[in-house]
């Protein structure tokens, strides 16, 4: 049986290699169908020269869908409006075979001419057999979903030409063979679902990048991410990236978006900017390799399940600015060995609406905890004079081992060495209290940042 399969495959390959090749020069656009005649459905390779318009692309689609056409050379073609038209190789109605299932065209390789400036919306959508395509240097625009579900596309690296300003919504969604991408400095936006469900493990984020939209890199193979300052990042942009180990978010970010890193099970390093004030719903949930995290001194809120189920987290330092801990925000931290809270007033623990008065930020208030729960008997370090307040605060009465201290571990942004304390600055100690006299070499907070003042 195995020998028969190999024999059949050999016949297929030989047939393709010896297939019909047509070299056509057009005088008028829209005449490709007439020029091919009976060869439209039998040719597997096509070279087209001269003027080409939308009607000619429809002919090429038909030859690749109903026929055998798998290679197209347009390097000497003059494409109308300098644009590969919308739906050039995708006919949603004709190709549909089920819910979100489409029969692909035979196209495996296409060569586009220099001069093309745009690849239209859904131009190669669901062209699952497409393996190779060149992106001309003249290209300055990619259409929505233009390569969606081109699962065979394996150009590596795929170099996006200088001048393209946006990777639009669903542009490379489902390109499961795509592994390396080089973005030009002209890119300012990476759209919704742009690289979702791809094998992209290596991509650069240009300095001019302004936004990474929702689900842009969901379920990719990214290993390391460094985002430029000022870039906006939206919900789920980097979630379910199972191989991601390190990420650095842009300075200026004020809120960690919902589910931004959820299920990134191998993430060991997260750099959160000092400007972040809120950690949104499930933003840092299910990070099973994360052992320590530095929370910024400006942090005000950790919302519903914000740090939920970070099962390897061993130490957690909550800043003095924190006022709200959402439902299950710090639940299931089963490896936690110590908790530090710098706030003089215990942050308000929100009650789980589905289990009124039973589950708060850290877990069950009543009953026994299980093996996955945040431990109750770990040391909880709080400011001097506040232990009794914490013991009776809603949610905080989960713990039973409070220790008062005036020395807390440093966290947040890295300290900066300065020659002198800048005149006119309001300086605070790590408890958030203003100070009049500065001790050289100690860490203080100024303008929301940690600073080590020299002599």
Secondary structure, 3 states (H helix, E strand, C coil): CHHHHHHHHHHHHHHHHCCEEEEEEECCCCCHHHHHHHHHHCEEEEEEEEEECHHHHHHHHHHHHCCCCCEEEEEEEEEHHHEECCCCCCCHHHHEEECCEECCCCCCEEECCCCCCEECCCCCCCCCCCCEECCCCCCCEECCCCCCCCCCCCCCCEECCCCCCEECCCCCCCCCCCCEEECCCCCCEECCCCCCCCCCCEECCCCCCCEECCCCCCCCCCCEEECCCCCEECCCCCCCCCCCCEEECCCCCCEECCCCCCCCCCCCEEECCCCCCEECCCCCCCCCCCCECCCCCCCCEECCCCCCCCCCCCEEEECCCCCEECCCCCCCCCCCCEEEECCCCCCEECCCCCCCCCECCCCECCCCCCCCCCCCCCEEEEECCCHHHHHCCCCHHHCCCEEEECCCCCCCCCCEEECCCCCCCCEECCCCCECCCCCCCCEEEECCEEEEECC
